[in-house]
Amino acid sequence: MATKKAKSLLISYTLLIFGGIIGLHHFYLGRDRHAFLYWSTLGGILGLGCLRDLWRLPSYVEDANEDNYVKVTKSNRNKHTSKRPPFTFVRLIAQVCIACIYGLIASLVIPNENHIHHYISLLLMAAGEAIGIFTVANVGRHKLGITTPLYLSLMAVFCNVIIFGSENPGQIVILTALIASPVASMYTTYKSPKELQNNRGIFRRWLILFLAGCLYITAITVSTYHHGEVTSEDGEHIKVKDAVDHFFLSPFWLEFKDVLYTIYQEGKQHGWRHIWVEFNRALDPEGESNALKVLGLNEHATDSEIRRHYKKLILKWHPDKNRDNLVESEKKSIEINKAYEILSKVRNRRKLKANVSTS
């Protein structure tokens, strides 16, 4: 049987230096799960894994070459035929941290709008923690099925909810990881020599990692959409969900070409640092520009003008005056009321902030 080319320690260190944050050196060594963990946590939990690999990498290269040549010498056989791997504190800490990260992201995938959503988020939390424990546990020569960490995570979440309640998801995430990770480690075994032979082609390996990465990015994006916040130019915190809805009605989106030209002119006249202010204003995260447009006003409109136009438009689109077109009348009335509500909140916040700053 033809042997594969031995892995180079020099190449491994080069990939660690230039691509360690996304796990390129582990992918080169055939440690795909390890590579995904580094990519999903920015270098193994914010670079800590990369720092540890500076002295651990020679052993990884040695291990990879042993797998490639399928050398099962007497010493190697004695080394890896015990039923359970020895306990390692570093792997346990990694399991706890990754379980917390994946569990938290999974729990935020759906909005927490009612009790049903809340309990579904707890189930997703348990699934995310189980995937985190499973992924770390299967790095290298170790082996653990997905069912064990899944059962343990579900039981841990259930017990935490019963004992401490479900009002603090962060506490549940941490306690579940601290309970499920060490217990799952007790069920870890060694992979068989056949399982250690990675015969998957490079395309298949990239495809699996690509799909897993897409799923991970999607989960983070959806979580951010439902629970994230952005800061407006006035320093107000706005939910990302509302900011996205306002963005598609903003001047930046509706009048893209003109807005870019306006921002460019602002940069030329007032300095390029002023571009960010204009860019943020064009995104209209608070929805003020679109609300003024709905009421037929400009940004210099006074509070009295806003109230006057609001009353005028409400009367114009009242269902009693539009019996032949009730659907459009109701839609317009909702749009006008929402616009007036947004303007009232924005203007009141600014007045309050101005009063605080002057006092």
matplotlib code that plots the C-alpha trace (Angstrom):
import matplotlib.pyplot as plt

x = [0.0, 1.4, 2.2, 1.3, 3.9, 5.0, 3.8, 6.4, 7.0, 8.3, 5.1, 3.0, 4.7, 4.4, 0.6, 0.3, 2.0, 0.0, -3.2, -3.4, -6.4, -8.5, -6.8, -4.9, -2.1, -4.6, -6.3, -2.9, -2.3, -5.7, -7.2, -10.4, -12.4, -9.5, -9.3, -13.0, -12.7, -9.9, -11.8, -15.1, -13.4, -10.7, -7.6, -8.8, -10.7, -9.2, -5.7, -5.0, -5.0, -2.5, -0.2, -0.3, 0.4, 3.8, 5.2, 2.5, 2.8, 5.8, 3.7, 0.8, 3.1, 4.5, 1.0, -0.1, 2.8, 2.2, -1.4, -0.3, 2.1, -0.3, 2.6, 1.2, 4.4, 4.4, 5.0, 2.2, -0.1, 0.5, 0.1, -3.4, -5.1, -6.3, -10.0, -10.2, -7.8, -6.2, -7.9, -6.4, -7.3, -6.7, -9.2, -11.8, -11.4, -11.7, -14.9, -16.4, -15.5, -16.6, -19.9, -20.6, -20.0, -22.0, -24.8, -25.2, -25.3, -27.8, -30.1, -30.2, -31.3, -35.0, -36.5, -37.5, -41.1, -43.1, -42.9, -42.8, -39.9, -38.1, -38.3, -37.3, -34.2, -33.3, -33.5, -31.4, -28.9, -28.6, -28.1, -25.4, -23.5, -23.7, -22.2, -19.4, -18.5, -18.7, -16.5, -13.7, -14.0, -13.3, -10.2, -7.1, -7.3, -10.2, -13.7, -17.1, -20.6, -23.1, -25.8, -23.9, -23.2, -26.7, -28.4, -26.1, -26.7, -30.5, -30.5, -28.2, -30.4, -33.5, -32.0, -30.7, -34.1, -35.8, -33.3, -32.4, -35.2, -34.9, -34.7, -30.9, -29.8, -26.1, -26.1, -27.7, -25.2, -22.2, -23.6, -24.7, -21.2, -19.6, -21.8, -22.0, -18.3, -16.5, -19.2, -19.0, -15.2, -15.7, -17.3, -14.5, -12.6, -9.8, -10.5, -9.7, -6.8, -9.3, -11.1, -7.7, -7.1, -8.5, -9.2, -11.5, -10.4, -9.4, -12.5, -14.8, -13.0, -13.3, -16.9, -17.8, -15.9, -17.6, -21.1, -20.4, -19.0, -22.1, -24.3, -22.2, -22.3, -26.0, -26.6, -24.5, -26.3, -29.8, -28.8, -27.5, -30.6, -32.9, -30.9, -28.2, -28.1, -26.5, -25.8, -27.3, -25.5, -27.3, -25.9, -29.2, -29.3, -31.5, -32.3, -30.6, -34.0, -35.5, -32.4, -32.5, -36.1, -35.4, -32.4, -34.5, -36.7, -33.7, -32.4, -29.2, -31.1, -33.8, -31.6, -28.2, -26.5, -27.5, -26.6, -23.1, -22.6, -23.9, -21.6, -18.6, -19.4, -19.7, -16.2, -14.7, -16.2, -16.0, -13.2, -13.2, -13.7, -17.2, -18.1, -18.9, -21.4, -23.1, -22.9, -24.6, -27.2, -28.0, -28.4, -31.3, -31.1, -33.8, -36.1, -36.4, -35.8, -38.3, -40.9, -40.5, -40.9, -44.1, -45.5, -44.3, -41.8, -38.1, -35.5, -36.0, -39.7, -40.8, -42.9, -46.0, -45.6, -45.2, -48.4, -50.3, -49.2, -49.9, -53.5, -54.1, -52.9, -54.8, -58.0, -57.3, -56.8, -59.5, -61.6, -64.8, -63.5, -62.1, -64.8, -64.0, -60.4, -60.4, -57.2, -55.0, -56.6, -55.8, -52.2, -51.7, -53.1, -50.7, -47.8, -48.7, -49.2, -45.8, -44.0, -45.5, -44.6, -41.0, -40.6, -42.1, -39.7, -36.7, -37.6, -38.4, -35.1, -33.2, -35.0, -34.3, -30.6, -30.3, -31.9, -29.5, -26.5, -27.5, -28.2]
y = [0.0, 3.4, 5.7, 9.3, 12.0, 12.8, 16.1, 18.8, 20.5, 23.7, 23.9, 23.3, 26.2, 28.5, 27.7, 28.3, 31.7, 32.9, 31.0, 29.7, 31.9, 29.9, 26.5, 26.0, 24.1, 21.6, 21.1, 20.4, 17.7, 16.1, 17.4, 18.8, 19.1, 20.9, 23.3, 24.0, 24.8, 27.3, 28.9, 29.2, 30.7, 32.8, 30.8, 28.4, 30.7, 34.1, 32.8, 30.8, 27.6, 29.0, 30.1, 26.5, 25.0, 26.8, 23.9, 21.3, 21.3, 18.8, 16.2, 16.9, 16.4, 13.2, 11.9, 12.8, 11.1, 8.0, 7.9, 8.5, 5.5, 3.5, 2.4, 0.3, -0.7, -2.5, 0.7, 2.5, -0.4, -0.3, 3.5, 3.6, 0.3, 1.2, 1.6, 5.2, 8.1, 9.7, 12.8, 16.0, 19.3, 21.4, 19.3, 19.6, 23.4, 23.5, 21.4, 23.7, 26.9, 25.6, 24.2, 27.6, 29.4, 27.0, 26.7, 30.4, 31.0, 28.1, 29.5, 32.9, 31.6, 32.3, 35.4, 35.2, 36.5, 34.0, 30.9, 28.5, 30.3, 30.3, 26.6, 25.9, 28.1, 25.9, 22.8, 24.5, 25.5, 21.8, 20.8, 23.5, 22.5, 18.8, 19.6, 21.6, 18.8, 16.2, 18.3, 18.8, 15.2, 13.8, 15.9, 13.7, 10.0, 10.4, 9.2, 10.1, 9.6, 12.5, 10.8, 10.8, 14.6, 15.3, 13.3, 14.8, 18.4, 17.9, 16.5, 19.3, 22.0, 20.4, 20.2, 23.7, 25.0, 23.1, 24.2, 27.8, 28.7, 29.8, 33.6, 33.6, 31.8, 32.7, 30.9, 27.8, 27.8, 27.8, 25.3, 22.9, 23.0, 22.4, 19.4, 17.8, 18.1, 16.2, 13.5, 13.1, 12.7, 9.5, 8.0, 8.9, 6.1, 5.7, 5.5, 2.3, 2.1, 2.0, 5.2, 7.0, 6.6, 9.7, 8.6, 11.5, 13.5, 17.2, 18.4, 16.4, 17.7, 21.3, 20.8, 19.4, 22.3, 24.8, 23.5, 23.5, 27.0, 28.2, 26.7, 28.4, 31.8, 31.5, 30.8, 33.8, 36.0, 35.0, 35.4, 38.9, 39.8, 38.8, 39.9, 42.3, 46.1, 48.9, 52.5, 55.4, 58.8, 60.1, 57.3, 55.4, 51.6, 50.2, 46.5, 45.1, 43.7, 47.2, 48.7, 46.2, 46.9, 50.7, 50.2, 48.8, 51.9, 54.3, 56.8, 54.9, 51.9, 53.6, 56.3, 54.5, 56.5, 60.0, 59.1, 58.0, 61.2, 63.3, 61.4, 62.0, 65.8, 65.9, 64.3, 66.8, 69.8, 68.8, 66.2, 62.5, 61.8, 63.3, 60.5, 58.0, 60.4, 60.9, 57.2, 56.3, 58.9, 57.6, 54.1, 55.6, 53.0, 54.8, 55.0, 58.8, 59.7, 57.2, 58.4, 62.0, 60.9, 59.1, 62.3, 64.3, 66.4, 67.2, 66.9, 70.5, 70.0, 71.2, 69.2, 71.3, 70.6, 66.9, 66.8, 68.8, 66.6, 63.5, 64.6, 65.6, 62.3, 60.3, 62.0, 61.6, 57.8, 57.2, 54.0, 56.1, 58.2, 55.3, 52.7, 51.7, 50.9, 49.7, 47.5, 50.3, 52.7, 50.4, 49.9, 53.6, 54.3, 51.8, 53.2, 56.8, 55.8, 54.0, 56.9, 59.3, 57.0, 56.7, 60.5, 61.1, 58.7, 60.1, 63.7, 63.0, 61.2, 64.1, 66.6, 64.5, 64.2, 67.9, 68.8, 66.4, 67.8, 71.4, 70.7]
z = [0.0, -1.0, 1.9, 2.1, 2.3, 5.8, 7.3, 7.7, 11.0, 9.2, 7.1, 10.2, 12.0, 9.0, 8.8, 12.5, 12.3, 9.2, 9.5, 13.0, 13.9, 11.5, 12.2, 8.9, 10.6, 12.0, 8.7, 7.1, 9.8, 9.1, 12.4, 10.9, 14.1, 15.7, 12.8, 13.0, 16.7, 16.0, 13.2, 15.2, 18.3, 16.7, 17.2, 19.9, 22.3, 21.3, 20.4, 23.5, 21.5, 19.0, 21.9, 23.3, 19.9, 19.8, 22.0, 21.2, 17.4, 17.2, 19.0, 16.6, 13.6, 15.0, 15.6, 12.1, 10.5, 12.6, 11.3, 7.7, 7.7, 9.8, 12.1, 14.9, 16.7, 20.0, 21.9, 20.1, 20.6, 24.3, 24.3, 22.8, 23.6, 27.2, 27.3, 28.4, 27.7, 30.8, 32.2, 30.9, 32.5, 29.3, 27.3, 30.1, 30.1, 26.3, 26.5, 29.1, 27.2, 23.7, 25.2, 26.7, 23.4, 21.2, 23.8, 24.2, 20.4, 19.9, 22.7, 21.0, 17.6, 18.2, 19.7, 23.4, 22.9, 24.8, 27.1, 24.1, 22.6, 26.0, 26.4, 22.8, 23.4, 26.4, 24.3, 21.6, 24.4, 25.4, 21.8, 21.3, 24.4, 23.4, 20.0, 21.7, 24.1, 21.3, 19.0, 21.6, 22.8, 19.3, 18.6, 17.9, 18.9, 21.4, 20.6, 22.0, 20.6, 20.3, 22.3, 25.6, 25.8, 24.4, 27.2, 29.8, 28.5, 28.5, 32.0, 33.3, 31.7, 33.2, 36.7, 36.6, 35.6, 38.3, 41.0, 39.9, 37.6, 33.9, 34.3, 34.0, 30.7, 31.2, 34.5, 33.0, 30.1, 32.5, 35.0, 32.3, 30.7, 34.2, 34.8, 31.4, 30.3, 33.1, 33.1, 29.4, 29.7, 31.6, 28.5, 26.2, 24.5, 21.9, 18.1, 16.4, 13.9, 11.1, 12.4, 12.6, 8.9, 7.3, 3.7, 2.8, -0.1, 0.2, -1.5, 0.8, 3.8, 2.6, 1.8, 5.3, 7.0, 4.6, 5.4, 9.2, 8.9, 7.0, 9.7, 12.5, 10.7, 10.1, 13.8, 14.9, 12.3, 13.4, 17.0, 16.4, 14.4, 17.3, 20.3, 19.2, 19.5, 17.6, 18.7, 16.8, 16.3, 19.4, 21.5, 21.8, 21.8, 19.0, 18.4, 15.3, 14.2, 14.2, 12.6, 9.8, 9.1, 9.1, 6.9, 4.0, 4.2, 4.7, 2.2, 1.9, 0.5, -1.4, -2.9, -3.0, -5.7, -4.4, -0.8, -1.8, -3.7, -0.7, 1.7, -0.7, -0.8, 3.0, 3.3, 0.9, 2.6, 6.3, 6.4, 5.8, 9.5, 9.1, 6.6, 9.3, 10.9, 7.5, 6.7, 10.0, 9.5, 6.0, 7.4, 9.5, 12.3, 14.3, 11.3, 11.6, 8.0, 6.7, 9.3, 8.2, 4.6, 5.5, 7.0, 4.1, 6.1, 6.1, 8.8, 9.9, 10.7, 14.2, 16.7, 15.9, 12.2, 12.9, 14.9, 12.3, 9.4, 11.5, 12.2, 8.6, 7.3, 9.8, 8.9, 5.2, 5.5, 8.1, 7.1, 7.2, 4.4, 2.4, 2.4, -1.1, -0.2, 3.3, 2.9, 1.7, 4.3, 7.1, 5.8, 5.5, 9.0, 10.5, 8.6, 9.7, 13.4, 13.4, 11.8, 14.4, 17.2, 16.0, 15.7, 19.1, 20.7, 18.9, 19.6, 23.3, 23.8, 22.3, 24.5, 27.6, 26.6, 26.0, 29.4, 31.1, 29.4, 30.2, 33.8]

ax = plt.figure().add_subplot(projection="3d")
ax.plot(x, y, z, "-o")
ax.set_aspect("equal")
plt.show()
